[in-house]
Amino acid sequence: MALLTRTWMVLMLLTAVSMWAGHGSGGLGPLGVGLVLAAANLKADRILTHYLDLHRADGGWRAAFRSLLTLLGMAIFGIYVLVPMIGPALR
């Protein structure tokens, strides 16, 4: 099986995980949001690595992109968790 086909299958699996974690009317909660963000981070990494040929780049570039993706995911998760706590204090 071709590498891009396997990558595509992994992307579809991660999409299914995101849909499963986000399913329900009671809200995601921190665990569900963390799972969705982790799946999105892995998807972005796979797209950068295989479809945009980042695997051919120097190791420093790959580490920089992965670090930026991780920091972005952590920032979004932190905002999701902290805003309900500090929101009432700002009113």
N, C-alpha and C positions, 0 to 999 in steps of 0.2 A: 504494500500500500504506500502511496506517495506521501512524502512528508507534509505537503500542504493539505492533503486529504485528511490525514490524522489530526493536523492542527485544527482544521475546520470542525472535525468531530468533537475535539476537546472544547472548542468554542461553543458548540451547540449544547454540550453537556453542562458547561458553566452557565449558559443561558437558562437551562432547565433548573439548575440549582438556584439561580436568582429568582426565577418565577416561583419556585416552591417556597423559598424563604419569604418572599413578599406576599404570599397568598394569605388571605384571611381579612376579616373586617375589623379585628381588634387592634390593628396597628402592628408594626413590625417589632417594636421594642429594640433595645440595644443589640441583642444577640442577632436578630434577623437583619438589622441594618449592617452590622459587622460582617455577616455572611455575604450579603449582597455586595458590599464594598470590596471584600476579599475576592469574590468571583470577578468583579469588574476589573480589579487590579491584575488578576491573572490573565484575563482576556486581553487587556491592554498590553501586557508583557508579551503574550503570544503573537499579537498582531505586529508589534514593533519588531520582535525577533524574527518571525518567519515571513510575513508579508511585506515588510519594509526593509528586509535584509539587514537588520541590526546585528545578526549573528556573524556577519562579515566584518563588522567594525571592531576597532580596538577595544580591549576589555574595559578600559576606562570609560568609554562612551556607554557601554552596556550598563556598567555600575551606576553611572550618572543618571541614566534614564530610569533604571529600577529604583534608585534612591528617591528621585523626584516623584515617581508614581506612589511609592510607599508613603512619603511625606504628605502628598495630596490626600491619599486615602485616610491617613491618620488625622489630618486637619478636618476633613469633612466629618469623620466620626466624632472627633472632639467637639465640633460645633453642634452636632446633633445631640450629644449627651449634655453639654454644658448650657445651652440656651434655655432649656426648661428650668434649670436651676437658677440662673441669673436673670432671666426675663422678668419675673415678678419684682425683683429688687430694683430693676431699672424704671419701673412705673411709678 
